[in-house]
Every structure is written in structure tokens, then in C-alpha cells.
Amino acid sequence: MDQVLVKALRARSIDVLTALDAGMIEREDREHLDYATKQGRVVCTFNVGDFYRLHSEYVAQGKRHAGIILMRQQHLSVGEQMRRMLKLIANKSAEEMENWIEFLSAWDR
């Protein structure tokens, strides 16, 4: 996660926990999703393919997660990422994100 984006979100009182903050660097994707689920946190990742597959596996297995936001790396400026993230947060509750996957690119309207 881009540290500029993390700082910008935190400056707007968004509770952000990075993989580095959580001591999760070098862990498997499944471990990240399981950790976030236990913490009640939505995962936001540039790892689109792997986390989309992981979401599909969870759904097929009847497992739950707190939600996943997928972002394409270097597709949007940090400012645009932040605007879209804030729009998503304002329009989708934690309950609506549960076991759901969102593409940040869809939040341009």
C-alpha cells in the first residue's frame, strides 16, 4: 500500500492497518485474508488475480471474510485512489462489505 495514500486516509480518520504494521510481510495471501477477517477488517490490495481467486474459493467453501477491495497498481493517482476509497467507504457499510469483493475502479462516478 502506498504510504502517501495510507497517510491521507489516516488524516481523514480512516482506520488503516498495513501489512507492515500488522507484522504480516512475507505471509501468504490466505494468511492476510484470515488475519483481516479475525480483525473485522477489509483487505485492500493490488494483488487482483490472487485475491479474486481467494475470494472465489472462500465463497465456494462457505467461508466468510470481511471484504476485499481490489486496486490496479499504478492505474490511478494517489489522489484518485483516495477519492474513490472515501466514496466507497461513504456508500458501503462494513456489513455490506462482508464476503464481498469491490473493484476500486468501479467507484469513478
Secondary structure, 3 states (H helix, E strand, C coil): CCHHHHHHHHHCCCCCCCCCCCCCCCCCHHHHHHHHHHHCCCEEECCHHHHHHHHHHHHHHCCCCCCEEECCCCCCCHHHHHHHHHHHHHHCCHHHHCCCEEEHHHCCC
